[in-house]
Amino acid sequence: ETGVTQTPRHLVMGMTNKKSLKCEQHLGHNAMYWYKQSAKKPLELMFVYSLEERVENNSVPSRFSPECPNSSHLFLHLHTLQPEDSALYLCASSQGGSFAAEQYFGPGTRLTVT
Amino acid sequence: TQLLEQSPQFLSIQEGENLTVYCNSSSVFSSLQWYRQEPGEGPVLLVTVVTGGEVKKLKRLTFQFGDARKDSSLHITAAQPGDTGLYLCAGANAGGTSYGKLTFGQGTILTVHP
């Protein structure tokens, strides 16, 4: 049990839908991350929140909108997605200030855009 | 942009064989992590190596960090079907940030046949 949970585990949505992915960490960490994992590509960092402030936004299209209401919760709001956005979306957390930067991942949400 | 080249991309072996996965970069990392990911799940942290030349063992798995902290290897002795999965290396660069930023390799898909 990694201490990072994600819901839903699977999501199928149409291109005109609006949905949200949820992540919760129970590790007392102060940094949270969203990654996209597609076949045959390295993990792509999307967003980083440190102390509830967004510190990285890696050229992610505006149809992805993150929200971090507190240090334990992270959301990814989705709207008007494209089929190429189908992927495994992973949430991770870490303890900022640790130079070893160990990140702990949730099980992911498998997103399919139809 | 830092890059991590991981090789081989695919490895299919028989139970009982030994194998080595490599992770190489032209960049120096403050630490390097190895993760294992099973289908439909998130990556699980196996080990973190921090010091150049460091060797860590986890049962049948041996991890080494290069002297210059630019490369790493994972060696598995007497592989078992339970070792099957995606192995990911990730380099950390903690300089100047309050959180951990990881650069991931593309991963090695290992299949161990009974």
Interface residues (C-beta under 8 A of the other chain):
Chain A: T2 V4 Q6 A31 K40 K41 P42 L43 L45 V48 S50 L51 V55 E56 L90 A92 S94 G96 G97 S98 F99 A100 A101 E102 Q103 Y104 F105 G106 P107 G108 R110
Chain B: L4 S30 S31 Q33 Y35 G40 E41 G42 P43 V44 L45 T48 V50 L88 A90 A92 A94 T97 S98 Y99 G100 K101 L102 F104 G105 Q106 G107
